Amino acid sequence: CWTRELTIQALFRLVTEVVAGARNAVHAAYQADQARPDPSIPVSAEAVYGKLGRMPHEFGSLLVRASAEQLLPLLAQAQPRQFPGLKGYRVRIIDGTDLGGTEHRLAVLRGIRAAGLPGRMVVLYDWATGLCCDAAASEDAYTSERVLVDEILGRAAPEDLVVMDRY
């Protein structure tokens, strides 16, 4: 008998591939790892999703912020676009999204409209660089975007010009 472990580093790498756009989903990143001659993840896909399910929802938000902190200085060297007439301001756009209810629900719940939705996320997008800089998530799809946006606005800088819809 031998012990198989899924480390946080391996899970972080899988999620990073999805956040960076290299893979469309965690499962696609897992399959790519398993297709290598020397896979780095010694557990089943169910174990990966089990561990992801036990991660706090702040994990994804922290991953987005940490990635943006690393990438923004690099993108600043690429002379990001400026919004006409707003010199000295960073144009940031906030918008919310729900996960597709029929795509991410349990198979038995997909045909039931009243079944619970999987969650809600609000994202801060940097207009000049095209980078998602911050995010706030909730496991409850019925959480108001106004509640989630407060978390992002609390981290806004004085030079940020934030554009968002009424929600």
DOSE-772325 format. One record per residue (C-alpha): residue number from 1; x, y, z; residue in one letter. Coordinates in nm, 3 decimals. Each point is the difference from the previous one (the first is absolute). Layout:
residues N
k;x;y;z;r
NUM;X;Y;Z;a $
...
END
This chain:
residues 167
k;x;y;z;r
1;0.000;0.000;0.000;c $
2;0.128;0.350;-0.081;w $
3;-0.120;0.351;0.068;t $
4;-0.089;0.236;-0.284;r $
5;-0.014;0.370;0.072;e $
6;-0.127;0.305;-0.181;l $
7;0.209;0.296;0.108;t $
8;-0.122;0.358;0.009;i $
9;0.277;0.083;-0.250;q $
10;-0.140;-0.248;-0.253;a $
11;-0.352;0.133;0.051;l $
12;0.126;0.357;-0.031;f $
13;0.171;-0.088;-0.329;r $
14;-0.322;-0.150;-0.141;l $
15;-0.208;0.302;0.097;v $
16;0.267;0.239;-0.130;t $
17;-0.019;-0.163;-0.343;e $
18;-0.373;0.075;-0.006;v $
19;0.033;0.357;0.135;v $
20;0.277;0.076;-0.252;a $
21;-0.214;-0.135;-0.284;g $
22;0.232;-0.288;-0.093;a $
23;-0.281;-0.248;0.071;r $
24;-0.377;0.041;-0.011;n $
25;-0.071;-0.191;0.320;a $
26;0.170;-0.168;0.293;v $
27;-0.091;-0.337;-0.148;h $
28;0.176;0.091;-0.328;a $
29;0.312;0.098;0.198;a $
30;-0.022;-0.329;0.192;y $
31;-0.034;-0.200;-0.322;q $
32;0.301;0.180;-0.152;a $
33;0.205;-0.087;0.309;d $
34;-0.108;-0.365;-0.018;q $
35;0.088;-0.017;-0.373;a $
36;0.364;0.085;0.074;r $
37;0.245;-0.290;0.021;p $
38;0.076;0.104;0.361;d $
39;-0.328;0.132;0.152;p $
40;0.050;0.220;0.307;s $
41;-0.344;-0.065;0.150;i $
42;-0.023;-0.351;0.147;p $
43;-0.372;0.009;0.085;v $
44;-0.331;-0.035;-0.183;s $
45;-0.202;0.287;-0.146;a $
46;-0.255;-0.060;0.278;e $
47;0.271;0.060;0.260;a $
48;0.099;0.325;-0.174;v $
49;-0.359;0.125;0.003;y $
50;-0.043;-0.120;0.358;g $
51;0.296;0.206;0.116;k $
52;-0.112;0.300;-0.209;l $
53;-0.342;-0.030;0.161;g $
54;0.156;0.030;0.344;r $
55;0.202;0.311;-0.094;m $
56;-0.149;0.328;0.120;p $
57;-0.151;0.209;-0.282;h $
58;0.255;0.273;0.081;e $
59;0.267;-0.225;-0.155;f $
60;-0.108;0.096;-0.353;g $
61;-0.018;0.370;0.085;s $
62;0.347;-0.008;0.152;l $
63;0.133;-0.177;-0.306;l $
64;-0.140;0.270;-0.229;v $
65;0.147;0.279;0.216;r $
66;0.341;-0.164;0.036;a $
67;0.021;-0.063;-0.374;s $
68;-0.094;0.360;-0.077;a $
69;0.260;0.134;0.246;e $
70;0.266;-0.195;-0.189;q $
71;-0.123;0.086;-0.350;l $
72;-0.099;0.368;0.028;l $
73;0.361;0.130;0.032;p $
74;0.096;-0.203;-0.308;l $
75;-0.297;0.127;-0.199;l $
76;0.074;0.359;0.104;a $
77;0.325;-0.028;-0.199;q $
78;-0.205;-0.085;-0.309;a $
79;-0.151;0.353;0.000;q $
80;-0.361;-0.087;0.080;p $
81;-0.270;0.201;-0.172;r $
82;-0.122;0.322;0.162;q $
83;-0.361;0.112;0.008;f $
84;-0.024;0.341;-0.173;p $
85;-0.033;0.292;0.243;g $
86;0.063;-0.203;0.315;l $
87;0.373;0.038;0.051;k $
88;0.109;-0.115;0.344;g $
89;-0.295;-0.234;0.047;y $
90;-0.021;-0.377;-0.043;r $
91;-0.330;-0.100;-0.157;v $
92;-0.129;-0.311;0.176;r $
93;-0.322;-0.182;-0.085;i $
94;-0.193;-0.212;0.250;i $
95;-0.253;-0.256;-0.111;d $
96;-0.158;-0.306;0.148;g $
97;-0.078;-0.341;-0.138;t $
98;-0.178;-0.318;0.096;d $
99;0.124;-0.344;-0.089;l $
100;-0.227;-0.162;-0.258;g $
101;-0.268;-0.180;0.197;g $
102;-0.056;-0.285;-0.242;t $
103;0.370;-0.058;-0.069;e $
104;0.131;-0.027;0.355;h $
105;-0.286;-0.153;0.194;r $
106;-0.030;-0.364;0.088;l $
107;-0.149;-0.193;-0.291;a $
108;-0.321;-0.077;0.193;v $
109;-0.060;0.373;0.063;l $
110;0.067;0.133;-0.354;r $
111;-0.362;-0.022;-0.111;g $
112;-0.142;0.169;0.312;i $
113;-0.016;0.378;-0.024;r $
114;-0.043;0.044;0.374;a $
115;0.318;-0.189;0.084;a $
116;0.280;0.196;0.164;g $
117;0.253;0.177;-0.219;l $
118;0.371;-0.063;0.056;p $
119;0.128;0.346;0.094;g $
120;0.067;0.364;-0.088;r $
121;0.318;0.195;-0.069;m $
122;0.080;0.369;-0.045;v $
123;0.318;0.084;-0.191;v $
124;0.207;0.319;-0.036;l $
125;0.135;0.042;-0.354;y $
126;0.284;0.241;-0.085;d $
127;-0.099;0.171;-0.326;w $
128;0.354;0.109;-0.096;a $
129;0.161;-0.344;0.022;t $
130;-0.296;-0.233;-0.049;g $
131;0.084;-0.177;0.324;l $
132;-0.241;-0.118;0.269;c $
133;0.153;0.152;0.314;c $
134;-0.231;-0.096;0.282;d $
135;-0.296;-0.221;0.073;a $
136;-0.248;-0.073;0.275;a $
137;-0.199;-0.323;0.007;a $
138;-0.289;-0.151;0.186;s $
139;-0.116;-0.359;0.013;e $
140;-0.357;0.132;0.011;d $
141;-0.122;0.102;-0.347;a $
142;-0.266;0.218;0.162;y $
143;0.255;0.226;0.172;t $
144;-0.042;0.353;-0.128;s $
145;0.279;0.138;-0.219;e $
146;-0.019;0.310;0.221;r $
147;0.122;-0.205;0.296;v $
148;0.289;-0.150;-0.196;l $
149;0.106;0.330;-0.159;v $
150;0.060;0.159;0.342;d $
151;0.292;-0.238;0.051;e $
152;0.161;0.111;-0.328;i $
153;-0.069;0.370;0.052;l $
154;0.169;-0.022;0.340;g $
155;0.325;-0.074;-0.182;r $
156;-0.037;0.271;-0.266;a $
157;0.272;0.265;-0.031;a $
158;-0.067;0.377;-0.021;p $
159;0.104;0.001;-0.368;e $
160;-0.255;-0.268;-0.095;d $
161;-0.301;0.110;-0.204;l $
162;-0.244;-0.284;0.053;v $
163;-0.280;-0.062;-0.250;v $
164;-0.281;-0.239;0.086;m $
165;-0.368;-0.060;-0.063;d $
166;-0.271;0.079;0.251;r $
167;0.017;-0.341;0.168;y $
END
